[in-house]
Amino acid sequence: MEIFLLLLDELDDAVATLCMLWSRLWGLLLSSGLFALSVLVAMYWPWLAGVGVLLLMSCWAGLSLLRLKPLLGFKTDT
């Protein structure tokens, strides 16, 4: 009977650890899937990969230009 209680204790610890690390595991699976998809697109449809990189770079440049502008022109320190 004691062996079953020890087994249940270990299973409870394993489930608690899995619940704690679930978001990291989900992120790892999602990023691995996106990486595999990007490799597949680059191998079979290189023009589509080039368009995607071009769009990504233009969005990145647009966001960096937006960050350089101040939102409001008020001076708070006097």
Backbone as XML, in Angstrom:
<?xml version="1.0"?>
<chain id="A" units="angstrom">
  <residue number="1" name="MET">
    <atom name="N" x="0.823" y="-1.203" z="0.000"/>
    <atom name="CA" x="0.000" y="0.000" z="0.000"/>
    <atom name="C" x="0.863" y="1.261" z="0.000"/>
  </residue>
  <residue number="2" name="GLU">
    <atom name="N" x="1.974" y="1.196" z="0.695"/>
    <atom name="CA" x="2.838" y="2.367" z="0.771"/>
    <atom name="C" x="3.472" y="2.678" z="-0.583"/>
  </residue>
  <residue number="3" name="ILE">
    <atom name="N" x="3.745" y="1.652" z="-1.360"/>
    <atom name="CA" x="4.340" y="1.868" z="-2.682"/>
    <atom name="C" x="3.388" y="2.630" z="-3.593"/>
  </residue>
  <residue number="4" name="PHE">
    <atom name="N" x="2.083" y="2.378" z="-3.448"/>
    <atom name="CA" x="1.100" y="3.107" z="-4.261"/>
    <atom name="C" x="1.013" y="4.575" z="-3.849"/>
  </residue>
  <residue number="5" name="LEU">
    <atom name="N" x="1.147" y="4.837" z="-2.549"/>
    <atom name="CA" x="1.142" y="6.234" z="-2.104"/>
    <atom name="C" x="2.374" y="6.968" z="-2.606"/>
  </residue>
  <residue number="6" name="LEU">
    <atom name="N" x="3.521" y="6.308" z="-2.605"/>
    <atom name="CA" x="4.729" y="6.929" z="-3.140"/>
    <atom name="C" x="4.608" y="7.171" z="-4.647"/>
  </residue>
  <residue number="7" name="LEU">
    <atom name="N" x="4.005" y="6.226" z="-5.346"/>
    <atom name="CA" x="3.798" y="6.387" z="-6.778"/>
    <atom name="C" x="2.850" y="7.550" z="-7.068"/>
  </residue>
  <residue number="8" name="LEU">
    <atom name="N" x="1.774" y="7.652" z="-6.298"/>
    <atom name="CA" x="0.845" y="8.772" z="-6.483"/>
    <atom name="C" x="1.504" y="10.110" z="-6.161"/>
  </residue>
  <residue number="9" name="ASP">
    <atom name="N" x="2.386" y="10.119" z="-5.169"/>
    <atom name="CA" x="3.105" y="11.340" z="-4.831"/>
    <atom name="C" x="4.017" y="11.766" z="-5.980"/>
  </residue>
  <residue number="10" name="GLU">
    <atom name="N" x="4.695" y="10.796" z="-6.584"/>
    <atom name="CA" x="5.571" y="11.115" z="-7.718"/>
    <atom name="C" x="4.761" y="11.583" z="-8.934"/>
  </residue>
  <residue number="11" name="LEU">
    <atom name="N" x="3.622" y="10.955" z="-9.158"/>
    <atom name="CA" x="2.766" y="11.385" z="-10.265"/>
    <atom name="C" x="2.211" y="12.786" z="-10.041"/>
  </residue>
  <residue number="12" name="ASP">
    <atom name="N" x="1.877" y="13.094" z="-8.806"/>
    <atom name="CA" x="1.389" y="14.433" z="-8.477"/>
    <atom name="C" x="2.485" y="15.473" z="-8.713"/>
  </residue>
  <residue number="13" name="ASP">
    <atom name="N" x="3.706" y="15.153" z="-8.336"/>
    <atom name="CA" x="4.824" y="16.074" z="-8.582"/>
    <atom name="C" x="5.068" y="16.256" z="-10.079"/>
  </residue>
  <residue number="14" name="ALA">
    <atom name="N" x="4.949" y="15.174" z="-10.840"/>
    <atom name="CA" x="5.159" y="15.263" z="-12.285"/>
    <atom name="C" x="4.085" y="16.121" z="-12.944"/>
  </residue>
  <residue number="15" name="VAL">
    <atom name="N" x="2.845" y="15.979" z="-12.522"/>
    <atom name="CA" x="1.758" y="16.783" z="-13.094"/>
    <atom name="C" x="1.919" y="18.250" z="-12.708"/>
  </residue>
  <residue number="16" name="ALA">
    <atom name="N" x="2.322" y="18.515" z="-11.485"/>
    <atom name="CA" x="2.537" y="19.902" z="-11.064"/>
    <atom name="C" x="3.673" y="20.544" z="-11.850"/>
  </residue>
  <residue number="17" name="THR">
    <atom name="N" x="4.735" y="19.789" z="-12.105"/>
    <atom name="CA" x="5.847" y="20.310" z="-12.892"/>
    <atom name="C" x="5.417" y="20.560" z="-14.332"/>
  </residue>
  <residue number="18" name="LEU">
    <atom name="N" x="4.644" y="19.652" z="-14.884"/>
    <atom name="CA" x="4.151" y="19.826" z="-16.252"/>
    <atom name="C" x="3.245" y="21.046" z="-16.361"/>
  </residue>
  <residue number="19" name="CYS">
    <atom name="N" x="2.397" y="21.240" z="-15.385"/>
    <atom name="CA" x="1.526" y="22.427" z="-15.400"/>
    <atom name="C" x="2.333" y="23.707" z="-15.279"/>
  </residue>
  <residue number="20" name="MET">
    <atom name="N" x="3.420" y="23.664" z="-14.504"/>
    <atom name="CA" x="4.241" y="24.853" z="-14.325"/>
    <atom name="C" x="5.009" y="25.176" z="-15.605"/>
  </residue>
  <residue number="21" name="LEU">
    <atom name="N" x="5.471" y="24.159" z="-16.323"/>
    <atom name="CA" x="6.293" y="24.374" z="-17.505"/>
    <atom name="C" x="5.493" y="24.333" z="-18.807"/>
  </residue>
  <residue number="22" name="TRP">
    <atom name="N" x="4.176" y="24.261" z="-18.741"/>
    <atom name="CA" x="3.347" y="24.118" z="-19.933"/>
    <atom name="C" x="3.523" y="25.282" z="-20.904"/>
  </residue>
  <residue number="23" name="SER">
    <atom name="N" x="3.610" y="26.504" z="-20.393"/>
    <atom name="CA" x="3.736" y="27.652" z="-21.293"/>
    <atom name="C" x="5.078" y="27.627" z="-22.023"/>
  </residue>
  <residue number="24" name="ARG">
    <atom name="N" x="6.130" y="27.201" z="-21.342"/>
    <atom name="CA" x="7.426" y="27.106" z="-22.008"/>
    <atom name="C" x="7.428" y="25.996" z="-23.052"/>
  </residue>
  <residue number="25" name="LEU">
    <atom name="N" x="6.803" y="24.886" z="-22.743"/>
    <atom name="CA" x="6.731" y="23.795" z="-23.713"/>
    <atom name="C" x="5.904" y="24.203" z="-24.926"/>
  </residue>
  <residue number="26" name="TRP">
    <atom name="N" x="4.813" y="24.897" z="-24.696"/>
    <atom name="CA" x="3.977" y="25.371" z="-25.787"/>
    <atom name="C" x="4.751" y="26.351" z="-26.668"/>
  </residue>
  <residue number="27" name="GLY">
    <atom name="N" x="5.505" y="27.242" z="-26.049"/>
    <atom name="CA" x="6.315" y="28.187" z="-26.809"/>
    <atom name="C" x="7.392" y="27.495" z="-27.624"/>
  </residue>
  <residue number="28" name="LEU">
    <atom name="N" x="8.004" y="26.461" z="-27.053"/>
    <atom name="CA" x="9.024" y="25.707" z="-27.779"/>
    <atom name="C" x="8.415" y="24.993" z="-28.979"/>
  </residue>
  <residue number="29" name="LEU">
    <atom name="N" x="7.260" y="24.375" z="-28.793"/>
    <atom name="CA" x="6.609" y="23.684" z="-29.906"/>
    <atom name="C" x="6.170" y="24.667" z="-30.989"/>
  </residue>
  <residue number="30" name="LEU">
    <atom name="N" x="5.646" y="25.801" z="-30.586"/>
    <atom name="CA" x="5.199" y="26.802" z="-31.554"/>
    <atom name="C" x="6.374" y="27.374" z="-32.339"/>
  </residue>
  <residue number="31" name="SER">
    <atom name="N" x="7.454" y="27.714" z="-31.664"/>
    <atom name="CA" x="8.611" y="28.273" z="-32.367"/>
    <atom name="C" x="9.271" y="27.228" z="-33.262"/>
  </residue>
  <residue number="32" name="SER">
    <atom name="N" x="9.297" y="25.976" z="-32.833"/>
    <atom name="CA" x="9.862" y="24.923" z="-33.679"/>
    <atom name="C" x="9.006" y="24.710" z="-34.929"/>
  </residue>
  <residue number="33" name="GLY">
    <atom name="N" x="7.701" y="24.758" z="-34.771"/>
    <atom name="CA" x="6.819" y="24.624" z="-35.920"/>
    <atom name="C" x="6.955" y="25.778" z="-36.901"/>
  </residue>
  <residue number="34" name="LEU">
    <atom name="N" x="7.073" y="26.991" z="-36.380"/>
    <atom name="CA" x="7.245" y="28.143" z="-37.269"/>
    <atom name="C" x="8.589" y="28.101" z="-37.993"/>
  </residue>
  <residue number="35" name="PHE">
    <atom name="N" x="9.622" y="27.622" z="-37.295"/>
    <atom name="CA" x="10.927" y="27.484" z="-37.942"/>
    <atom name="C" x="10.868" y="26.449" z="-39.060"/>
  </residue>
  <residue number="36" name="ALA">
    <atom name="N" x="10.226" y="25.310" z="-38.793"/>
    <atom name="CA" x="10.094" y="24.272" z="-39.822"/>
    <atom name="C" x="9.282" y="24.782" z="-41.011"/>
  </residue>
  <residue number="37" name="LEU">
    <atom name="N" x="8.244" y="25.545" z="-40.737"/>
    <atom name="CA" x="7.436" y="26.113" z="-41.811"/>
    <atom name="C" x="8.237" y="27.114" z="-42.647"/>
  </residue>
  <residue number="38" name="SER">
    <atom name="N" x="9.062" y="27.929" z="-41.992"/>
    <atom name="CA" x="9.860" y="28.897" z="-42.740"/>
    <atom name="C" x="10.922" y="28.205" z="-43.593"/>
  </residue>
  <residue number="39" name="VAL">
    <atom name="N" x="11.501" y="27.106" z="-43.085"/>
    <atom name="CA" x="12.468" y="26.348" z="-43.888"/>
    <atom name="C" x="11.773" y="25.717" z="-45.089"/>
  </residue>
  <residue number="40" name="LEU">
    <atom name="N" x="10.586" y="25.180" z="-44.878"/>
    <atom name="CA" x="9.824" y="24.575" z="-45.974"/>
    <atom name="C" x="9.485" y="25.612" z="-47.042"/>
  </residue>
  <residue number="41" name="VAL">
    <atom name="N" x="9.058" y="26.782" z="-46.617"/>
    <atom name="CA" x="8.728" y="27.843" z="-47.573"/>
    <atom name="C" x="9.980" y="28.290" z="-48.320"/>
  </residue>
  <residue number="42" name="ALA">
    <atom name="N" x="11.105" y="28.412" z="-47.616"/>
    <atom name="CA" x="12.335" y="28.850" z="-48.277"/>
    <atom name="C" x="12.842" y="27.811" z="-49.271"/>
  </residue>
  <residue number="43" name="MET">
    <atom name="N" x="12.577" y="26.534" z="-49.011"/>
    <atom name="CA" x="13.040" y="25.496" z="-49.932"/>
    <atom name="C" x="12.154" y="25.369" z="-51.162"/>
  </residue>
  <residue number="44" name="TYR">
    <atom name="N" x="10.848" y="25.402" z="-50.984"/>
    <atom name="CA" x="9.947" y="25.122" z="-52.093"/>
    <atom name="C" x="9.422" y="26.370" z="-52.785"/>
  </residue>
  <residue number="45" name="TRP">
    <atom name="N" x="9.290" y="27.457" z="-52.084"/>
    <atom name="CA" x="8.794" y="28.696" z="-52.673"/>
    <atom name="C" x="9.720" y="29.853" z="-52.273"/>
  </residue>
  <residue number="46" name="PRO">
    <atom name="N" x="10.897" y="29.953" z="-52.890"/>
    <atom name="CA" x="11.854" y="30.996" z="-52.467"/>
    <atom name="C" x="11.351" y="32.410" z="-52.738"/>
  </residue>
  <residue number="47" name="TRP">
    <atom name="N" x="10.535" y="32.596" z="-53.772"/>
    <atom name="CA" x="10.022" y="33.928" z="-54.039"/>
    <atom name="C" x="9.084" y="34.380" z="-52.927"/>
  </residue>
  <residue number="48" name="LEU">
    <atom name="N" x="8.326" y="33.430" z="-52.363"/>
    <atom name="CA" x="7.428" y="33.762" z="-51.258"/>
    <atom name="C" x="8.223" y="34.106" z="-50.000"/>
  </residue>
  <residue number="49" name="ALA">
    <atom name="N" x="9.313" y="33.393" z="-49.796"/>
    <atom name="CA" x="10.174" y="33.708" z="-48.657"/>
    <atom name="C" x="10.809" y="35.087" z="-48.817"/>
  </residue>
  <residue number="50" name="GLY">
    <atom name="N" x="11.202" y="35.424" z="-50.042"/>
    <atom name="CA" x="11.780" y="36.746" z="-50.298"/>
    <atom name="C" x="10.777" y="37.861" z="-50.061"/>
  </residue>
  <residue number="51" name="VAL">
    <atom name="N" x="9.536" y="37.653" z="-50.480"/>
    <atom name="CA" x="8.481" y="38.645" z="-50.249"/>
    <atom name="C" x="8.218" y="38.778" z="-48.753"/>
  </residue>
  <residue number="52" name="GLY">
    <atom name="N" x="8.227" y="37.663" z="-48.033"/>
    <atom name="CA" x="8.012" y="37.714" z="-46.588"/>
    <atom name="C" x="9.118" y="38.466" z="-45.863"/>
  </residue>
  <residue number="53" name="VAL">
    <atom name="N" x="10.362" y="38.215" z="-46.266"/>
    <atom name="CA" x="11.485" y="38.942" z="-45.657"/>
    <atom name="C" x="11.402" y="40.423" z="-45.987"/>
  </residue>
  <residue number="54" name="LEU">
    <atom name="N" x="11.032" y="40.749" z="-47.222"/>
    <atom name="CA" x="10.894" y="42.150" z="-47.613"/>
    <atom name="C" x="9.798" y="42.846" z="-46.807"/>
  </residue>
  <residue number="55" name="LEU">
    <atom name="N" x="8.658" y="42.181" z="-46.626"/>
    <atom name="CA" x="7.578" y="42.761" z="-45.821"/>
    <atom name="C" x="7.981" y="42.922" z="-44.363"/>
  </residue>
  <residue number="56" name="LEU">
    <atom name="N" x="8.672" y="41.934" z="-43.841"/>
    <atom name="CA" x="9.122" y="42.010" z="-42.449"/>
    <atom name="C" x="10.094" y="43.169" z="-42.243"/>
  </residue>
  <residue number="57" name="MET">
    <atom name="N" x="11.022" y="43.322" z="-43.172"/>
    <atom name="CA" x="11.996" y="44.409" z="-43.041"/>
    <atom name="C" x="11.335" y="45.776" z="-43.197"/>
  </residue>
  <residue number="58" name="SER">
    <atom name="N" x="10.357" y="45.895" z="-44.094"/>
    <atom name="CA" x="9.690" y="47.187" z="-44.261"/>
    <atom name="C" x="8.833" y="47.521" z="-43.039"/>
  </residue>
  <residue number="59" name="CYS">
    <atom name="N" x="8.179" y="46.523" z="-42.456"/>
    <atom name="CA" x="7.418" y="46.781" z="-41.229"/>
    <atom name="C" x="8.344" y="47.173" z="-40.087"/>
  </residue>
  <residue number="60" name="TRP">
    <atom name="N" x="9.477" y="46.510" z="-40.004"/>
    <atom name="CA" x="10.443" y="46.824" z="-38.955"/>
    <atom name="C" x="10.947" y="48.264" z="-39.115"/>
  </residue>
  <residue number="61" name="ALA">
    <atom name="N" x="11.238" y="48.667" z="-40.349"/>
    <atom name="CA" x="11.707" y="50.028" z="-40.597"/>
    <atom name="C" x="10.607" y="51.043" z="-40.278"/>
  </residue>
  <residue number="62" name="GLY">
    <atom name="N" x="9.379" y="50.715" z="-40.631"/>
    <atom name="CA" x="8.273" y="51.626" z="-40.330"/>
    <atom name="C" x="8.052" y="51.794" z="-38.841"/>
  </residue>
  <residue number="63" name="LEU">
    <atom name="N" x="8.164" y="50.707" z="-38.101"/>
    <atom name="CA" x="8.001" y="50.812" z="-36.647"/>
    <atom name="C" x="9.136" y="51.595" z="-36.012"/>
  </residue>
  <residue number="64" name="SER">
    <atom name="N" x="10.349" y="51.422" z="-36.516"/>
    <atom name="CA" x="11.461" y="52.169" z="-35.942"/>
    <atom name="C" x="11.335" y="53.662" z="-36.248"/>
  </residue>
  <residue number="65" name="LEU">
    <atom name="N" x="10.768" y="54.004" z="-37.409"/>
    <atom name="CA" x="10.541" y="55.421" z="-37.701"/>
    <atom name="C" x="9.454" y="56.004" z="-36.804"/>
  </residue>
  <residue number="66" name="LEU">
    <atom name="N" x="8.446" y="55.217" z="-36.491"/>
    <atom name="CA" x="7.392" y="55.700" z="-35.608"/>
    <atom name="C" x="7.895" y="55.931" z="-34.195"/>
  </residue>
  <residue number="67" name="ARG">
    <atom name="N" x="8.842" y="55.133" z="-33.766"/>
    <atom name="CA" x="9.365" y="55.282" z="-32.408"/>
    <atom name="C" x="10.205" y="56.530" z="-32.249"/>
  </residue>
  <residue number="68" name="LEU">
    <atom name="N" x="10.786" y="57.034" z="-33.334"/>
    <atom name="CA" x="11.634" y="58.218" z="-33.237"/>
    <atom name="C" x="10.816" y="59.487" z="-33.017"/>
  </residue>
  <residue number="69" name="LYS">
    <atom name="N" x="9.555" y="59.490" z="-33.436"/>
    <atom name="CA" x="8.710" y="60.666" z="-33.253"/>
    <atom name="C" x="8.137" y="60.675" z="-31.836"/>
  </residue>
  <residue number="70" name="PRO">
    <atom name="N" x="8.173" y="61.805" z="-31.179"/>
    <atom name="CA" x="7.504" y="61.860" z="-29.875"/>
    <atom name="C" x="5.985" y="61.860" z="-30.065"/>
  </residue>
  <residue number="71" name="LEU">
    <atom name="N" x="5.291" y="61.235" z="-29.141"/>
    <atom name="CA" x="3.840" y="61.185" z="-29.258"/>
    <atom name="C" x="3.206" y="62.545" z="-29.022"/>
  </residue>
  <residue number="72" name="LEU">
    <atom name="N" x="3.649" y="63.232" z="-27.988"/>
    <atom name="CA" x="3.145" y="64.554" z="-27.692"/>
    <atom name="C" x="4.350" y="65.509" z="-27.555"/>
  </residue>
  <residue number="73" name="GLY">
    <atom name="N" x="4.145" y="66.728" z="-27.925"/>
    <atom name="CA" x="5.224" y="67.686" z="-27.877"/>
    <atom name="C" x="5.284" y="68.496" z="-26.577"/>
  </residue>
  <residue number="74" name="PHE">
    <atom name="N" x="4.696" y="67.963" z="-25.497"/>
    <atom name="CA" x="4.683" y="68.698" z="-24.241"/>
    <atom name="C" x="5.970" y="68.473" z="-23.466"/>
  </residue>
  <residue number="75" name="LYS">
    <atom name="N" x="6.448" y="69.545" z="-22.858"/>
    <atom name="CA" x="7.636" y="69.422" z="-22.027"/>
    <atom name="C" x="7.171" y="69.337" z="-20.590"/>
  </residue>
  <residue number="76" name="THR">
    <atom name="N" x="7.519" y="68.261" z="-19.908"/>
    <atom name="CA" x="7.021" y="68.070" z="-18.547"/>
    <atom name="C" x="7.975" y="68.617" z="-17.502"/>
  </residue>
  <residue number="77" name="ASP">
    <atom name="N" x="9.263" y="68.676" z="-17.802"/>
    <atom name="CA" x="10.222" y="69.211" z="-16.818"/>
    <atom name="C" x="10.417" y="70.700" z="-17.063"/>
  </residue>
  <residue number="78" name="THR">
    <atom name="N" x="10.316" y="71.485" z="-15.970"/>
    <atom name="CA" x="10.500" y="72.923" z="-16.114"/>
    <atom name="C" x="11.686" y="73.391" z="-15.311"/>
  </residue>
</chain>
